[in-house]
Amino acid sequence: MNTKLVKSLLSPLLVAGLLFAPLQGFGDSSVAAASATNMAVASATEQLQVVVDGKKLSLSAAAYAEKGVTFVPMRDIFTALGASVTWEGKTGTIIGRKGNITISLQVGNKQAVINGKSVKLDAAAVVRKGVTFVPVRFISESLNATVKWDSKANTVRITSVEAGEEAEYQEWLEQQKNLPTMTSKEIVDKFDASVVLIMTNRAQGSGVVIGDNLILTNYHVISDASSATALTLRGKELKITGVVSYDENADLAIVKTEASLNLPVVELGYGFNSYKGSKVVAIGSPLGLQNTVSDGLVSNIAYENSIRYIQTSAPIDHGSSGGALFNEYGELVGITTLGYSNTNADLNFAVSVIHAASLYSEVTKETIAAAKFLPSSLPDTLVGVPEADIEKLLKDQYSAISTTEGEAKMTNWSAKRDSAGWLVLTADIDPLFYMYYGPATAQELRMWTINLGYEFHELLPDDKIQVVISFQRDYGFEPRGFAAGEVTSLGSDKWRVRYSVIDMQLKNELYIKLRG
């Protein structure tokens, strides 16, 4: 696992624990009053030290304490904590920046500003013998570092947020060494009931129970739905009332059921225990076969558009979307999302659970109460809609097909009603894509066309609908071996090949034919 990535992913979860750590031992008037002479001797024999991330900080001028506040040179502490600093001499203003944090304070002023918000200081910045000193606790904690006072060593110990994350990660790694592994059967016994089948008015998928009435699934399972139900392993059907939260980029959504699920909840963690060669178990409902179990290995870890994917050899299929991928420790590491068909390599992918954990962290009582289905990309009906508007809808919503071999573009959409009363929808498929990948993606092209047909059947329930997808390409020679009418002369030794690739017809029943 890339340590740098782990650090960045842990950061949002750790910062809360690092904010405003109490400073021990400062400002203890009873100790000061106990023996001024002893303190004077101590300060003379043992200089006040500042240690950042375990290393003594080399200061341009000696640190000192005054009225319970320790001061250090401005540039030294900002630089040690990875921040830039600017000094505006005319106004005596210090401006420090690190990431999305900006700190502004002024010499002699007990008011500072952090990201535009005013903050009161225990002591103002000062200038002594040409050196600008700042209160170390305020600067450190404003940059999300922790500060501790080591009275025995007369030392201020500071831990930066980066070092804190690294220590947390190392501790986590040590914990993983002692985790017991589970057999596939043990994983199924523990989590089988926590995976449900999801049926919407447009699709079928899977989901993972993550709350009393919350289910995690893929965004594409629920995105165009206006109604849905969750079917438990024991046959209980629960109405889904809407989407609580979603991340389209990560293809994840959290949905809410009307009634309590009363099922074991799956914990959402980091999912870092998913490395190449480790064993995994998938539970989902491929092709509607509820809670089918498969196992395999983590084949690879991939990244696309900042999303972490786990490639696995555990077989999945249509309907597995939104299902669970567990590692050998019984931890949920991914949500099964997609796979390549027509291959013997079992090339399947799951979205890393860390994106689900991030999404779940945004869920509140208010978002749960406000759950509703997402606006559909399709209108409620096309009855009475002009053909020009239907063509525009086709161009907007059906301009491409995402397949395991890449994207197949659809152009020249047309919607016409013929003399027999049929609504005929026609388009041309990218000819190069079809020549290279047509046979390999035939099943995907078939399912896409069937889905299109049924969606239009819902929008126009009384119409007879025909969808014709064609291949068309021009050549500088007369191609041979085609049926009559499939090759047309364009003149000037130019020839056009055009033929139907898919012909689907639908009203009360469905007919579909693919070339070859």
LOZA-611794 format. One line per field, with one value per residue (C-alpha): residue number from 0; residue in three letters; x, y, z. Coordinates in steps of 0.2 Angstrom, whole numbers, plus 5000, padded with zeros to 4 digits. Layout:
N
nr = NUM, ...
rest = ALA, ...
X = X, ...
Y = Y, ...
Z = Z, ...
This chain:
516
nr = 0, 1, 2, 3, 4, 5, 6, 7, 8, 9, 10, 11, 12, 13, 14, 15, 16, 17, 18, 19, 20, 21, 22, 23, 24, 25, 26, 27, 28, 29, 30, 31, 32, 33, 34, 35, 36, 37, 38, 39, 40, 41, 42, 43, 44, 45, 46, 47, 48, 49, 50, 51, 52, 53, 54, 55, 56, 57, 58, 59, 60, 61, 62, 63, 64, 65, 66, 67, 68, 69, 70, 71, 72, 73, 74, 75, 76, 77, 78, 79, 80, 81, 82, 83, 84, 85, 86, 87, 88, 89, 90, 91, 92, 93, 94, 95, 96, 97, 98, 99, 100, 101, 102, 103, 104, 105, 106, 107, 108, 109, 110, 111, 112, 113, 114, 115, 116, 117, 118, 119, 120, 121, 122, 123, 124, 125, 126, 127, 128, 129, 130, 131, 132, 133, 134, 135, 136, 137, 138, 139, 140, 141, 142, 143, 144, 145, 146, 147, 148, 149, 150, 151, 152, 153, 154, 155, 156, 157, 158, 159, 160, 161, 162, 163, 164, 165, 166, 167, 168, 169, 170, 171, 172, 173, 174, 175, 176, 177, 178, 179, 180, 181, 182, 183, 184, 185, 186, 187, 188, 189, 190, 191, 192, 193, 194, 195, 196, 197, 198, 199, 200, 201, 202, 203, 204, 205, 206, 207, 208, 209, 210, 211, 212, 213, 214, 215, 216, 217, 218, 219, 220, 221, 222, 223, 224, 225, 226, 227, 228, 229, 230, 231, 232, 233, 234, 235, 236, 237, 238, 239, 240, 241, 242, 243, 244, 245, 246, 247, 248, 249, 250, 251, 252, 253, 254, 255, 256, 257, 258, 259, 260, 261, 262, 263, 264, 265, 266, 267, 268, 269, 270, 271, 272, 273, 274, 275, 276, 277, 278, 279, 280, 281, 282, 283, 284, 285, 286, 287, 288, 289, 290, 291, 292, 293, 294, 295, 296, 297, 298, 299, 300, 301, 302, 303, 304, 305, 306, 307, 308, 309, 310, 311, 312, 313, 314, 315, 316, 317, 318, 319, 320, 321, 322, 323, 324, 325, 326, 327, 328, 329, 330, 331, 332, 333, 334, 335, 336, 337, 338, 339, 340, 341, 342, 343, 344, 345, 346, 347, 348, 349, 350, 351, 352, 353, 354, 355, 356, 357, 358, 359, 360, 361, 362, 363, 364, 365, 366, 367, 368, 369, 370, 371, 372, 373, 374, 375, 376, 377, 378, 379, 380, 381, 382, 383, 384, 385, 386, 387, 388, 389, 390, 391, 392, 393, 394, 395, 396, 397, 398, 399, 400, 401, 402, 403, 404, 405, 406, 407, 408, 409, 410, 411, 412, 413, 414, 415, 416, 417, 418, 419, 420, 421, 422, 423, 424, 425, 426, 427, 428, 429, 430, 431, 432, 433, 434, 435, 436, 437, 438, 439, 440, 441, 442, 443, 444, 445, 446, 447, 448, 449, 450, 451, 452, 453, 454, 455, 456, 457, 458, 459, 460, 461, 462, 463, 464, 465, 466, 467, 468, 469, 470, 471, 472, 473, 474, 475, 476, 477, 478, 479, 480, 481, 482, 483, 484, 485, 486, 487, 488, 489, 490, 491, 492, 493, 494, 495, 496, 497, 498, 499, 500, 501, 502, 503, 504, 505, 506, 507, 508, 509, 510, 511, 512, 513, 514, 515
rest = MET, ASN, THR, LYS, LEU, VAL, LYS, SER, LEU, LEU, SER, PRO, LEU, LEU, VAL, ALA, GLY, LEU, LEU, PHE, ALA, PRO, LEU, GLN, GLY, PHE, GLY, ASP, SER, SER, VAL, ALA, ALA, ALA, SER, ALA, THR, ASN, MET, ALA, VAL, ALA, SER, ALA, THR, GLU, GLN, LEU, GLN, VAL, VAL, VAL, ASP, GLY, LYS, LYS, LEU, SER, LEU, SER, ALA, ALA, ALA, TYR, ALA, GLU, LYS, GLY, VAL, THR, PHE, VAL, PRO, MET, ARG, ASP, ILE, PHE, THR, ALA, LEU, GLY, ALA, SER, VAL, THR, TRP, GLU, GLY, LYS, THR, GLY, THR, ILE, ILE, GLY, ARG, LYS, GLY, ASN, ILE, THR, ILE, SER, LEU, GLN, VAL, GLY, ASN, LYS, GLN, ALA, VAL, ILE, ASN, GLY, LYS, SER, VAL, LYS, LEU, ASP, ALA, ALA, ALA, VAL, VAL, ARG, LYS, GLY, VAL, THR, PHE, VAL, PRO, VAL, ARG, PHE, ILE, SER, GLU, SER, LEU, ASN, ALA, THR, VAL, LYS, TRP, ASP, SER, LYS, ALA, ASN, THR, VAL, ARG, ILE, THR, SER, VAL, GLU, ALA, GLY, GLU, GLU, ALA, GLU, TYR, GLN, GLU, TRP, LEU, GLU, GLN, GLN, LYS, ASN, LEU, PRO, THR, MET, THR, SER, LYS, GLU, ILE, VAL, ASP, LYS, PHE, ASP, ALA, SER, VAL, VAL, LEU, ILE, MET, THR, ASN, ARG, ALA, GLN, GLY, SER, GLY, VAL, VAL, ILE, GLY, ASP, ASN, LEU, ILE, LEU, THR, ASN, TYR, HIS, VAL, ILE, SER, ASP, ALA, SER, SER, ALA, THR, ALA, LEU, THR, LEU, ARG, GLY, LYS, GLU, LEU, LYS, ILE, THR, GLY, VAL, VAL, SER, TYR, ASP, GLU, ASN, ALA, ASP, LEU, ALA, ILE, VAL, LYS, THR, GLU, ALA, SER, LEU, ASN, LEU, PRO, VAL, VAL, GLU, LEU, GLY, TYR, GLY, PHE, ASN, SER, TYR, LYS, GLY, SER, LYS, VAL, VAL, ALA, ILE, GLY, SER, PRO, LEU, GLY, LEU, GLN, ASN, THR, VAL, SER, ASP, GLY, LEU, VAL, SER, ASN, ILE, ALA, TYR, GLU, ASN, SER, ILE, ARG, TYR, ILE, GLN, THR, SER, ALA, PRO, ILE, ASP, HIS, GLY, SER, SER, GLY, GLY, ALA, LEU, PHE, ASN, GLU, TYR, GLY, GLU, LEU, VAL, GLY, ILE, THR, THR, LEU, GLY, TYR, SER, ASN, THR, ASN, ALA, ASP, LEU, ASN, PHE, ALA, VAL, SER, VAL, ILE, HIS, ALA, ALA, SER, LEU, TYR, SER, GLU, VAL, THR, LYS, GLU, THR, ILE, ALA, ALA, ALA, LYS, PHE, LEU, PRO, SER, SER, LEU, PRO, ASP, THR, LEU, VAL, GLY, VAL, PRO, GLU, ALA, ASP, ILE, GLU, LYS, LEU, LEU, LYS, ASP, GLN, TYR, SER, ALA, ILE, SER, THR, THR, GLU, GLY, GLU, ALA, LYS, MET, THR, ASN, TRP, SER, ALA, LYS, ARG, ASP, SER, ALA, GLY, TRP, LEU, VAL, LEU, THR, ALA, ASP, ILE, ASP, PRO, LEU, PHE, TYR, MET, TYR, TYR, GLY, PRO, ALA, THR, ALA, GLN, GLU, LEU, ARG, MET, TRP, THR, ILE, ASN, LEU, GLY, TYR, GLU, PHE, HIS, GLU, LEU, LEU, PRO, ASP, ASP, LYS, ILE, GLN, VAL, VAL, ILE, SER, PHE, GLN, ARG, ASP, TYR, GLY, PHE, GLU, PRO, ARG, GLY, PHE, ALA, ALA, GLY, GLU, VAL, THR, SER, LEU, GLY, SER, ASP, LYS, TRP, ARG, VAL, ARG, TYR, SER, VAL, ILE, ASP, MET, GLN, LEU, LYS, ASN, GLU, LEU, TYR, ILE, LYS, LEU, ARG, GLY
X = 5000, 5006, 5010, 5008, 4990, 4986, 4991, 4980, 4965, 4967, 4969, 4950, 4947, 4962, 4961, 4946, 4956, 4971, 4962, 4964, 4974, 4977, 4994, 5001, 5011, 5009, 5004, 5005, 5006, 5007, 5023, 5030, 5026, 5034, 5052, 5057, 5075, 5074, 5066, 5079, 5093, 5084, 5082, 5100, 5106, 5093, 5087, 5069, 5069, 5056, 5055, 5045, 5041, 5054, 5068, 5075, 5071, 5086, 5080, 5087, 5084, 5080, 5063, 5056, 5040, 5031, 5015, 5012, 5014, 5029, 5036, 5047, 5054, 5040, 5049, 5056, 5039, 5030, 5044, 5045, 5027, 5027, 5019, 5024, 5025, 5025, 5030, 5022, 5034, 5023, 5008, 5018, 5007, 5011, 5002, 5005, 4998, 4997, 4985, 4968, 4973, 4978, 4983, 4985, 4991, 4998, 5012, 5004, 4986, 4978, 4966, 4971, 4961, 4960, 4952, 4942, 4936, 4942, 4951, 4956, 4974, 4981, 4996, 5000, 5015, 5030, 5046, 5062, 5079, 5074, 5066, 5047, 5041, 5024, 5015, 5019, 5003, 4992, 5002, 5004, 4986, 4980, 4990, 4982, 4997, 4997, 5007, 5013, 5024, 5038, 5042, 5056, 5065, 5059, 5054, 5039, 5035, 5025, 5018, 5013, 4997, 5007, 5018, 5002, 4994, 5010, 5010, 4991, 4995, 5009, 4999, 4985, 4998, 5003, 4985, 4983, 4996, 4986, 4969, 4962, 4958, 4941, 4935, 4923, 4910, 4913, 4911, 4895, 4888, 4892, 4887, 4875, 4859, 4867, 4867, 4850, 4843, 4837, 4823, 4819, 4806, 4821, 4835, 4840, 4855, 4862, 4865, 4874, 4865, 4875, 4861, 4845, 4836, 4851, 4857, 4873, 4873, 4879, 4873, 4869, 4857, 4846, 4850, 4835, 4823, 4806, 4802, 4812, 4811, 4824, 4822, 4830, 4838, 4823, 4811, 4805, 4802, 4804, 4800, 4814, 4808, 4823, 4841, 4850, 4866, 4876, 4893, 4891, 4909, 4912, 4896, 4889, 4873, 4865, 4846, 4833, 4820, 4803, 4804, 4818, 4828, 4832, 4847, 4866, 4875, 4891, 4904, 4912, 4931, 4946, 4947, 4966, 4968, 4965, 4982, 4987, 4986, 4974, 4958, 4941, 4923, 4909, 4891, 4878, 4863, 4870, 4856, 4844, 4851, 4849, 4865, 4876, 4893, 4909, 4928, 4944, 4959, 4963, 4970, 4976, 4973, 4968, 4964, 4953, 4947, 4953, 4943, 4951, 4946, 4949, 4951, 4946, 4945, 4929, 4916, 4902, 4888, 4874, 4864, 4880, 4881, 4880, 4885, 4899, 4917, 4925, 4943, 4949, 4947, 4929, 4931, 4921, 4934, 4923, 4906, 4906, 4903, 4907, 4916, 4922, 4912, 4918, 4935, 4942, 4952, 4938, 4941, 4930, 4930, 4924, 4924, 4935, 4925, 4934, 4924, 4908, 4914, 4917, 4900, 4892, 4901, 4890, 4874, 4864, 4847, 4841, 4847, 4839, 4823, 4823, 4827, 4819, 4822, 4834, 4826, 4825, 4835, 4819, 4802, 4787, 4779, 4782, 4763, 4759, 4777, 4784, 4796, 4809, 4809, 4810, 4825, 4833, 4830, 4839, 4854, 4855, 4852, 4858, 4873, 4885, 4886, 4898, 4905, 4919, 4928, 4926, 4913, 4903, 4896, 4878, 4875, 4862, 4847, 4831, 4813, 4799, 4782, 4779, 4763, 4759, 4759, 4776, 4788, 4805, 4820, 4836, 4855, 4872, 4885, 4903, 4909, 4927, 4921, 4909, 4922, 4934, 4923, 4906, 4906, 4914, 4901, 4886, 4878, 4880, 4874, 4859, 4855, 4857, 4844, 4832, 4833, 4831, 4815, 4807, 4811, 4802, 4788, 4785, 4785, 4774, 4764, 4752, 4765, 4773, 4792, 4806, 4824, 4836, 4855, 4865, 4883, 4889, 4906, 4912, 4926, 4938, 4934, 4919, 4918, 4913, 4902, 4888, 4869, 4860, 4857, 4870, 4884, 4879, 4890, 4893, 4902, 4920, 4925, 4917, 4906, 4895, 4892, 4876, 4867, 4857, 4867, 4852, 4833, 4822, 4803, 4792, 4774, 4766, 4781, 4799, 4808, 4827, 4839, 4858, 4868, 4879
Y = 5000, 5017, 5026, 5043, 5038, 5031, 5047, 5058, 5046, 5045, 5064, 5069, 5056, 5060, 5079, 5079, 5069, 5081, 5098, 5108, 5095, 5102, 5110, 5102, 5111, 5129, 5143, 5134, 5148, 5137, 5129, 5146, 5153, 5138, 5142, 5157, 5153, 5135, 5140, 5153, 5140, 5128, 5141, 5145, 5127, 5120, 5130, 5128, 5116, 5114, 5097, 5094, 5076, 5069, 5081, 5096, 5112, 5123, 5140, 5157, 5164, 5156, 5151, 5158, 5157, 5172, 5172, 5153, 5156, 5149, 5160, 5154, 5163, 5165, 5158, 5143, 5136, 5139, 5131, 5116, 5112, 5113, 5130, 5146, 5163, 5181, 5196, 5213, 5225, 5241, 5233, 5221, 5207, 5188, 5178, 5159, 5146, 5127, 5118, 5126, 5135, 5153, 5161, 5180, 5188, 5205, 5210, 5217, 5212, 5198, 5195, 5183, 5177, 5159, 5156, 5172, 5169, 5180, 5170, 5177, 5174, 5172, 5182, 5193, 5191, 5201, 5208, 5206, 5212, 5211, 5194, 5191, 5179, 5170, 5159, 5141, 5133, 5144, 5142, 5123, 5119, 5131, 5120, 5104, 5099, 5093, 5101, 5093, 5100, 5089, 5097, 5085, 5090, 5108, 5104, 5108, 5093, 5095, 5082, 5088, 5081, 5072, 5063, 5059, 5051, 5041, 5035, 5030, 5021, 5011, 5007, 5001, 4990, 4982, 4978, 4970, 4957, 4949, 4948, 4931, 4925, 4917, 4904, 4907, 4898, 4908, 4925, 4919, 4913, 4930, 4942, 4933, 4940, 4958, 4958, 4961, 4961, 4977, 4979, 4995, 5000, 5000, 4988, 4975, 4975, 4971, 4981, 4980, 4984, 4998, 5004, 5000, 5006, 5010, 5001, 5004, 5001, 5007, 5024, 5016, 5004, 5017, 5033, 5032, 5023, 5031, 5016, 5001, 4987, 4977, 4958, 4950, 4933, 4926, 4933, 4949, 4963, 4981, 4997, 5009, 5027, 5036, 5041, 5047, 5052, 5048, 5050, 5048, 5049, 5034, 5025, 5024, 5028, 5025, 5022, 5021, 5008, 5013, 5000, 4994, 4980, 4971, 4964, 4963, 4979, 4978, 4990, 5003, 5004, 5009, 4994, 4994, 4976, 4972, 4969, 4959, 4941, 4941, 4931, 4939, 4933, 4941, 4941, 4948, 4943, 4940, 4939, 4939, 4923, 4930, 4930, 4920, 4918, 4917, 4919, 4923, 4934, 4953, 4953, 4972, 4989, 5002, 5021, 5031, 5049, 5048, 5032, 5017, 5001, 4983, 4971, 4954, 4936, 4933, 4930, 4943, 4947, 4959, 4961, 4959, 4978, 4985, 4968, 4965, 4960, 4954, 4951, 4935, 4944, 4947, 4965, 4974, 4980, 4984, 4986, 4975, 4987, 4981, 4967, 4962, 4949, 4937, 4934, 4919, 4930, 4935, 4954, 4961, 4977, 4984, 5002, 5003, 5004, 5019, 5030, 5022, 5027, 5044, 5045, 5038, 5051, 5064, 5056, 5065, 5063, 5077, 5069, 5052, 5061, 5070, 5054, 5054, 5047, 5056, 5066, 5054, 5058, 5054, 5063, 5055, 5052, 5055, 5054, 5068, 5074, 5080, 5068, 5082, 5082, 5063, 5065, 5077, 5065, 5051, 5062, 5068, 5051, 5038, 5045, 5032, 5014, 5010, 4992, 4982, 4986, 5005, 5017, 5015, 5031, 5032, 5046, 5052, 5048, 5049, 5047, 5045, 5037, 5027, 5023, 5008, 5018, 5012, 5024, 5020, 5025, 5024, 5028, 5024, 5015, 5020, 5010, 5007, 5001, 4989, 4982, 4979, 4975, 4971, 4952, 4954, 4966, 4959, 4954, 4971, 4980, 4968, 4972, 4991, 4990, 4980, 4993, 5007, 4999, 4995, 5013, 5020, 5007, 5014, 5032, 5027, 5012, 5011, 5013, 5000, 5004, 4998, 5002, 5000, 5002, 5003, 5001, 5014, 5018, 5025, 5016, 5021, 5004, 4993, 4981, 4963, 4949, 4960, 4957, 4967, 4985, 4985, 4993, 5009, 5019, 5037, 5041, 5046, 5028, 5030, 5017, 5017, 5001, 5002, 4988, 4985, 4979, 4977, 4977, 4977, 4978, 4979, 4981, 4968, 4956, 4958, 4953, 4957, 4952, 4955, 4953, 4938
Z = 5000, 4996, 5012, 5005, 4999, 5016, 5024, 5013, 5015, 5034, 5036, 5037, 5050, 5061, 5062, 5074, 5086, 5085, 5087, 5103, 5113, 5131, 5134, 5150, 5163, 5157, 5168, 5184, 5196, 5212, 5205, 5200, 5217, 5226, 5222, 5210, 5215, 5209, 5192, 5189, 5192, 5181, 5167, 5168, 5168, 5156, 5141, 5136, 5121, 5107, 5099, 5083, 5078, 5089, 5083, 5093, 5084, 5080, 5084, 5078, 5095, 5112, 5116, 5132, 5143, 5150, 5161, 5156, 5137, 5128, 5113, 5099, 5083, 5070, 5055, 5065, 5070, 5054, 5044, 5056, 5054, 5035, 5033, 5023, 5032, 5027, 5037, 5033, 5042, 5040, 5050, 5060, 5053, 5052, 5039, 5039, 5026, 5026, 5014, 5016, 5033, 5034, 5050, 5052, 5068, 5072, 5084, 5100, 5096, 5106, 5091, 5077, 5062, 5056, 5039, 5041, 5059, 5073, 5088, 5105, 5110, 5128, 5122, 5107, 5096, 5101, 5093, 5104, 5098, 5080, 5081, 5080, 5093, 5092, 5105, 5101, 5107, 5096, 5080, 5082, 5086, 5073, 5061, 5068, 5078, 5096, 5110, 5126, 5140, 5146, 5163, 5167, 5151, 5151, 5134, 5123, 5112, 5096, 5085, 5067, 5059, 5047, 5060, 5070, 5055, 5052, 5070, 5068, 5052, 5060, 5074, 5062, 5053, 5069, 5073, 5056, 5060, 5074, 5065, 5063, 5046, 5042, 5030, 5016, 5025, 5041, 5031, 5023, 5040, 5047, 5033, 5021, 5029, 5028, 5009, 5000, 4983, 4976, 4963, 4955, 4942, 4930, 4936, 4948, 4959, 4976, 4992, 5009, 5025, 5034, 5046, 5054, 5039, 5027, 5013, 5003, 4984, 4967, 4961, 4944, 4952, 4959, 4949, 4937, 4949, 4955, 4965, 4973, 4986, 4995, 4997, 5012, 5012, 5021, 5008, 5017, 5005, 5011, 5002, 4998, 5001, 4993, 4992, 5008, 5000, 4984, 4975, 4956, 4953, 4965, 4959, 4977, 4985, 5002, 5001, 5015, 5019, 5025, 5039, 5050, 5042, 5058, 5050, 5055, 5050, 5041, 5047, 5035, 5037, 5027, 5017, 5017, 5020, 5001, 4993, 4978, 4980, 4996, 4996, 4994, 4995, 4985, 4990, 4978, 4966, 4948, 4936, 4951, 4959, 4976, 4988, 4976, 4984, 4974, 4979, 4972, 4974, 4973, 4956, 4956, 4964, 4951, 4952, 4940, 4943, 4961, 4964, 4971, 4963, 4969, 4954, 4958, 4951, 4961, 4948, 4947, 4933, 4930, 4946, 4957, 4956, 4974, 4982, 4995, 4993, 5010, 5013, 5022, 5039, 5036, 5033, 5019, 5007, 4992, 4983, 4967, 4953, 4935, 4926, 4909, 4899, 4886, 4895, 4904, 4916, 4928, 4926, 4939, 4950, 4966, 4972, 4988, 5004, 5009, 4997, 5005, 5023, 5017, 5010, 5026, 5036, 5028, 5033, 5046, 5054, 5043, 5027, 5032, 5035, 5018, 5008, 4991, 4974, 4962, 4947, 4932, 4917, 4907, 4907, 4914, 4897, 4879, 4874, 4862, 4862, 4844, 4835, 4836, 4855, 4855, 4844, 4856, 4870, 4861, 4857, 4875, 4884, 4871, 4862, 4869, 4876, 4889, 4886, 4892, 4877, 4878, 4873, 4857, 4851, 4843, 4830, 4818, 4829, 4820, 4827, 4813, 4813, 4797, 4788, 4798, 4814, 4821, 4830, 4822, 4831, 4821, 4824, 4817, 4828, 4827, 4812, 4819, 4836, 4828, 4816, 4830, 4845, 4838, 4841, 4858, 4864, 4855, 4872, 4879, 4863, 4864, 4882, 4879, 4865, 4875, 4890, 4878, 4870, 4887, 4893, 4878, 4880, 4898, 4890, 4876, 4882, 4867, 4853, 4842, 4844, 4832, 4836, 4821, 4824, 4808, 4802, 4789, 4782, 4765, 4755, 4741, 4733, 4730, 4745, 4740, 4749, 4755, 4752, 4738, 4743, 4757, 4745, 4736, 4723, 4728, 4712, 4709, 4714, 4731, 4739, 4755, 4765, 4776, 4785, 4800, 4815, 4828, 4824, 4839, 4839, 4854, 4859, 4870, 4866, 4861, 4845, 4843, 4830, 4829, 4813, 4813
